[in-house]
C-alpha cells in the first residue's frame, strides 16, 4: 500500500487548518452551547466544494471518493470542529441518491444539496427497535392508487427539523410477513415539512451543534417518485450507507484524538511544576505516547477501509474495526489529555472536558461498540453468533 498522499489529497486534509481561521473551536462551541447549527461554516464548506465531495461532477459534486471524504473529516476534526451533518447528509444520503437514485431524483436533489441550499437528514432509529433495525415498525403502507401512507416514529434523528429532506428507512411489508428478515424495507426521500410530520427536540448533554429529534408520522402521503431504489428491496440501499457511516465516524475520532493530544502536548511543554515542564514526567508522557500510537493505528485502519470502499471491495470488516479502534483511541486520548491538564482541564477556559462527552458518544453511535465486537467475533473471527 502506498502511504503517500497525492497533492490534492493533502489539500483536502489540510482544509481544516484553513477554515479554522474563520470558524474555530470557539465558534463551534458557541453554536453547540446555543443549540444552533453552524450555518455559516456549513455554507463555506459547501461553497468550497466539500459537501458534494463524493457526488459525481455531472450533478454538481467533485466526483471524489470515501478516502478523500475521510481525510476531509479527519482534518476538520483535528481543529476540534467536527460536523456530524457531513457524515449523515453529505455522505450517507447524497451517496445513496448518487448510486441508487433515478435520473430525476439526482437532478432534483443533488445539485442544490452540493451548493448548500438544501440539507438531508437520515431517519432509521426507532425507540422500540434500537440496534435491531430488522424490527422497525414505521411503515409506508402501499395504497390502491400506487401511493403510500406513512405511519410510525423515529428517534435520535440528527438535524431533522433544520433539514429540508429526510432519507427515511421504512417497511412496506411488516417483518412478520416476510420470508427473509431483510425483505420488506423501502427507503423514501421525504420532505421534512410535509403534512402529518411532527418533531420534538431531544435535550441531550453532549455539546454538539446538531440537534436531535423524535419524529412522528401520521398518515403522511408519499408518492412512488419518492422511493429510492425498489419497493421492498431497500435493505441493499441501506447496507450501502452503513459502512460509510462507520468509516467517517472513525475519521472524526482520529481527528478529535489528535486535537486533544496537540492541546495536551502544548500545555505539558509549558506548564512547569517542581523541576521543570510536566511533559518530562513519564507518568504524563507515557499515556500521551500510548494514546498517540493508538490514534495513528486507528487512522491507518480507517484509511484502509475507505480505500477498499472506493475500490468496490468488501469493507465491512475493516469499517467496523476502524470505528471500534478509533472511538476507543479517541476516548483514551481525551482522557490522557484531561489528566495532563489537571484541574484546569475541567474549566470552560481550557475546554478540554468538553471533548469528553463527544468522544464518549462515538463509542455508542452509530452502532455501539458491543455490537461492533459481536460483528467482529462472528464475521471476522468466525465465532458462533451470540445474539
KACORWO-V752375 format. One line per field, one symbol per residue. phi: phi as a letter, one per 20 degrees, with the letter a starting at -180 (. if undefined). A space follows every 50 residues. Layout:
phi: ???
//
This chain:
phi: .eefefgffffffeggfffffdcegfgffffffeldffgfffffgffene fegdeggfdneemedfgfffffffffffemcfcfffffefdfffffffed ffffffffdfgffffnfccdccdcfcgedmfeggefdfcdffdgenecde bpbcclefmffeeeccedecddcgffddfdfeenebdcedffdffndccc fdedeefcffedcdccdclfecdffefdndfmceffffgfeffgffffff ffffffffffffffffffedfdcmdrgffeeffeffffffffffffffff ffffffffgfemegcffffffffffffffffffffffffffmfffeefge mefgffgfffgfeddfbffffffffffeeeeneffdb
//
